[in-house]
Amino acid sequence: MEAERIYEELIRHIVEVDDLGSADIKTAQELKQKFIPKSIYKYRLGRYDECGKCWDIENLKNNQIRMTLPEAFNDPYDSFFNIAIKANNEIEKRLLDEMFYKPAKRSMRICCFSESIESMLMWTHYANEHKGFALEYGPNEKSSVALQLWPVFYREKLFDISNFLKKIHSNLIPLLPALHKAIDWKYEKEWRLIAPGGECESISMPSPKAIYMGSNVCPRIEEDLTEIATERRIKLYRMSHDRHEFKMDMTLVTPKDGFSQ
């Protein structure tokens, strides 16, 4: 990821404080803006519940995305961090959980995006084994989306927050570990939309630039997506598997007459 080049500087700007105790977020924002990709992709499962409703389709219709607490993610180390306090028994471990880890994982909501639309692992893990779909967004630098969008950095070790506890404004402590994940997840090439507080379950998004159907897309999902794309004049693509290489290809499905956004 290009943003890896600014890791040290970005973290420093987040933790720097002025005389009033507020973090230098403005400088961090300006630095990060240069590296936000032109397109980010949100993978969707595309499953219908027992009542016949697909919330991924409903969110697309309403131009919304769901924000999730880190404690609900599939990675047990998501937004986790190392701290220079040793727990010697189960009671001390539970105390640390209640004082530090659980509050951090419940103090913000996150929506995850990828820089890549051609990752077979992403389609497998986050789009229902290629039966779902993905949405392409273009984060305008002046939009609230770009302001809340942060890169994820992949490391061999847990982020050590100990050195920052005395420097950083308390409201921003959870942001730092949320930007760090284990090296195992590097294939995701992730950018995160991060909103403070644990109350906002959904937020508004601009209309997607394009929609991508998985190579094994569910027929019902395909029907719904085709209708939405046609009505709203959004480019619709179908993904497929290349016959000669380990890679994903895409074919424009609609509109047949073509247009640009």
C-alpha positions as CSV (number, residue, x, y, z in Angstrom):
1,M,0.0,0.0,0.0
2,E,1.2,3.5,-0.9
3,A,0.1,4.7,2.6
4,E,2.8,2.6,4.2
5,R,5.3,5.4,3.2
6,I,3.7,7.8,5.6
7,Y,3.2,5.4,8.6
8,E,5.6,7.0,11.0
9,E,4.6,10.6,10.2
10,L,0.9,9.8,10.3
11,I,1.1,8.2,13.7
12,R,3.2,11.0,15.0
13,H,0.6,13.6,13.9
14,I,-2.2,11.7,15.5
15,V,-0.5,11.5,18.9
16,E,1.0,15.1,18.9
17,V,-0.8,17.4,21.2
18,D,-0.9,21.2,21.5
19,D,-1.3,23.3,24.6
20,L,-5.0,22.7,24.7
21,G,-4.5,18.9,24.6
22,S,-6.1,18.4,21.2
23,A,-4.6,16.1,18.7
24,D,-3.1,17.4,15.4
25,I,-5.8,15.7,13.3
26,K,-5.9,18.4,10.7
27,T,-2.3,17.8,9.7
28,A,-2.8,14.0,9.8
29,Q,-5.9,14.5,7.5
30,E,-3.9,16.5,5.0
31,L,-1.1,14.0,4.9
32,K,-3.4,11.0,4.5
33,Q,-5.5,12.7,1.7
34,K,-2.6,12.3,-0.7
35,F,-2.7,8.5,-0.4
36,I,-6.4,7.8,-0.4
37,P,-7.0,5.5,-3.5
38,K,-9.3,6.8,-6.3
39,S,-11.5,3.8,-5.7
40,I,-12.3,1.7,-2.6
41,Y,-14.4,-1.5,-2.7
42,K,-17.0,-2.8,-0.3
43,Y,-17.6,-6.6,-0.5
44,R,-21.1,-7.8,0.3
45,L,-22.4,-11.2,1.2
46,G,-25.7,-10.8,-0.7
47,R,-27.7,-13.2,1.4
48,Y,-31.5,-13.2,1.9
49,D,-32.9,-13.9,5.4
50,E,-35.8,-16.1,6.3
51,C,-38.2,-13.2,5.6
52,G,-36.8,-12.8,2.1
53,K,-34.9,-9.6,2.7
54,C,-31.3,-8.9,1.8
55,W,-30.0,-6.1,3.9
56,D,-27.0,-5.6,1.6
57,I,-29.5,-4.8,-1.2
58,E,-31.6,-2.6,1.0
59,N,-28.5,-0.6,2.1
60,L,-27.5,-0.2,-1.6
61,K,-31.0,1.1,-2.4
62,N,-30.8,3.6,0.5
63,N,-27.2,4.6,-0.1
64,Q,-26.2,3.4,3.3
65,I,-23.5,1.2,4.8
66,R,-23.5,-0.6,8.2
67,M,-21.0,0.4,10.8
68,T,-19.8,-2.3,13.1
69,L,-18.2,-2.4,16.6
70,P,-14.7,-4.0,16.4
71,E,-15.7,-6.6,19.0
72,A,-18.0,-8.1,16.3
73,F,-15.3,-8.6,13.7
74,N,-13.9,-12.0,12.8
75,D,-10.4,-11.1,13.9
76,P,-10.0,-11.5,17.7
77,Y,-7.1,-9.1,17.6
78,D,-9.0,-6.3,15.8
79,S,-8.4,-3.0,17.5
80,F,-6.4,-4.8,20.2
81,F,-3.2,-3.5,21.5
82,N,-0.3,-4.2,23.8
83,I,0.1,-2.3,27.1
84,A,2.8,-2.4,29.7
85,I,0.6,-3.9,32.4
86,K,1.0,-7.6,33.1
87,A,-1.9,-9.7,34.2
88,N,-0.8,-12.5,36.5
89,N,-4.2,-14.2,36.9
90,E,-7.7,-14.5,35.5
91,I,-9.0,-11.7,37.8
92,E,-6.4,-9.3,36.6
93,K,-7.0,-10.3,33.0
94,R,-10.8,-9.6,33.4
95,L,-9.9,-6.3,35.0
96,L,-7.7,-5.2,32.1
97,D,-10.5,-6.3,29.7
98,E,-13.1,-4.1,31.5
99,M,-10.8,-1.1,31.9
100,F,-9.0,-1.0,28.6
101,Y,-9.8,-3.5,25.8
102,K,-13.6,-3.7,25.9
103,P,-14.1,0.1,26.2
104,A,-11.7,0.6,23.2
105,K,-13.6,-1.9,21.1
106,R,-16.9,-0.3,21.9
107,S,-16.0,3.4,21.5
108,M,-16.2,3.5,17.7
109,R,-17.8,1.8,14.7
110,I,-16.0,0.7,11.6
111,C,-16.8,-0.1,8.0
112,C,-14.1,-1.9,6.1
113,F,-13.1,-1.4,2.4
114,S,-10.4,-2.7,0.1
115,E,-8.2,-1.2,-2.5
116,S,-8.6,-4.3,-4.7
117,I,-11.6,-5.6,-6.6
118,E,-9.6,-8.5,-8.0
119,S,-8.7,-10.5,-4.9
120,M,-10.0,-14.0,-4.9
121,L,-9.6,-14.2,-1.2
122,M,-11.7,-11.2,-0.6
123,W,-14.4,-12.6,-2.9
124,T,-14.3,-15.9,-1.0
125,H,-14.2,-14.5,2.5
126,Y,-16.5,-11.5,2.3
127,A,-18.7,-12.0,-0.8
128,N,-20.2,-15.4,0.1
129,E,-17.7,-17.5,-1.9
130,H,-18.2,-15.4,-5.0
131,K,-22.0,-15.5,-4.7
132,G,-22.3,-12.0,-3.5
133,F,-21.3,-8.6,-4.9
134,A,-19.0,-5.6,-4.4
135,L,-19.5,-1.8,-4.6
136,E,-17.0,0.7,-5.9
137,Y,-16.9,4.1,-4.2
138,G,-14.8,7.1,-5.1
139,P,-13.9,8.9,-1.9
140,N,-13.9,12.6,-2.8
141,E,-11.3,14.5,-0.8
142,K,-13.8,17.1,0.4
143,S,-16.4,14.5,1.5
144,S,-17.1,13.3,5.0
145,V,-16.2,9.8,3.8
146,A,-12.6,10.8,3.0
147,L,-12.3,12.6,6.3
148,Q,-13.3,9.4,8.2
149,L,-11.3,7.1,6.0
150,W,-8.0,5.7,7.4
151,P,-5.4,3.2,6.1
152,V,-4.7,0.0,7.9
153,F,-1.1,-1.0,8.5
154,Y,0.0,-4.6,8.8
155,R,2.6,-5.6,11.4
156,E,4.2,-8.7,12.9
157,K,3.6,-7.5,16.5
158,L,0.7,-6.0,18.4
159,F,0.6,-2.2,18.4
160,D,2.2,-1.1,21.7
161,I,0.1,1.8,23.1
162,S,2.2,2.2,26.2
163,N,4.4,4.9,24.8
164,F,1.4,7.0,23.8
165,L,-0.9,6.9,26.9
166,K,0.7,10.1,28.4
167,K,0.8,12.0,25.1
168,I,-2.4,11.4,23.3
169,H,-5.8,12.9,24.0
170,S,-7.9,10.1,25.5
171,N,-10.7,10.3,22.9
172,L,-8.3,9.3,20.2
173,I,-6.6,6.3,21.9
174,P,-8.9,3.7,20.2
175,L,-8.0,5.1,16.7
176,L,-4.4,4.0,16.9
177,P,-4.9,0.2,17.4
178,A,-7.8,0.3,14.9
179,L,-5.2,1.2,12.2
180,H,-3.1,-1.9,13.0
181,K,-3.7,-5.5,12.0
182,A,-1.7,-8.7,11.9
183,I,0.4,-9.3,8.8
184,D,-1.9,-12.3,7.9
185,W,-4.5,-9.8,6.8
186,K,-2.2,-7.9,4.4
187,Y,-4.0,-9.3,1.3
188,E,-7.1,-7.2,2.3
189,K,-5.3,-3.9,1.4
190,E,-7.8,-2.3,3.8
191,W,-9.0,1.2,4.4
192,R,-11.4,1.9,7.2
193,L,-14.3,4.3,7.7
194,I,-14.1,5.0,11.4
195,A,-16.8,6.9,13.3
196,P,-16.5,7.7,17.0
197,G,-19.1,6.5,19.4
198,G,-21.0,3.2,19.5
199,E,-24.5,4.4,18.6
200,C,-24.4,5.0,14.8
201,E,-25.2,1.7,13.1
202,S,-25.5,3.0,9.6
203,I,-24.3,6.1,7.7
204,S,-25.1,7.7,4.3
205,M,-22.8,7.1,1.4
206,P,-22.7,8.6,-2.1
207,S,-24.0,6.5,-5.0
208,P,-21.5,3.8,-6.0
209,K,-19.4,4.3,-9.1
210,A,-19.9,0.7,-10.1
211,I,-21.3,-2.6,-9.0
212,Y,-19.5,-5.9,-9.4
213,M,-21.3,-9.3,-9.3
214,G,-19.4,-12.4,-8.1
215,S,-18.5,-15.1,-10.6
216,N,-21.1,-17.4,-8.9
217,V,-23.6,-14.6,-8.1
218,C,-26.9,-15.7,-6.8
219,P,-29.6,-15.4,-9.6
220,R,-31.9,-13.4,-7.3
221,I,-29.1,-11.0,-6.4
222,E,-28.2,-10.6,-10.1
223,E,-31.8,-9.7,-10.9
224,D,-31.9,-7.1,-8.1
225,L,-28.6,-5.6,-9.0
226,T,-29.4,-5.4,-12.7
227,E,-32.6,-3.5,-11.8
228,I,-30.8,-1.1,-9.5
229,A,-28.0,-0.5,-12.0
230,T,-30.3,0.1,-14.9
231,E,-32.6,2.5,-12.9
232,R,-29.8,4.5,-11.4
233,R,-27.4,4.3,-14.4
234,I,-24.6,2.6,-12.5
235,K,-22.1,0.5,-14.3
236,L,-22.6,-3.2,-13.6
237,Y,-19.8,-5.8,-14.0
238,R,-19.6,-9.5,-13.7
239,M,-16.4,-11.1,-12.3
240,S,-14.9,-14.2,-13.8
241,H,-11.9,-16.4,-13.4
242,D,-9.1,-16.2,-16.0
243,R,-8.4,-19.4,-17.8
244,H,-4.7,-18.9,-18.0
245,E,-3.7,-17.2,-14.8
246,F,-4.6,-17.0,-11.1
247,K,-6.5,-13.7,-11.5
248,M,-10.0,-12.2,-11.7
249,D,-11.4,-10.7,-14.9
250,M,-14.5,-8.4,-15.3
251,T,-17.0,-7.9,-18.0
252,L,-19.4,-4.9,-18.4
253,V,-22.9,-6.2,-18.2
254,T,-25.0,-3.0,-18.2
255,P,-25.6,-0.4,-19.5
256,K,-25.3,-1.8,-23.0
257,D,-25.2,1.6,-24.6
258,G,-22.5,2.8,-22.2
259,F,-22.1,6.0,-20.3
260,S,-19.6,7.6,-17.9
261,Q,-20.1,8.8,-14.4
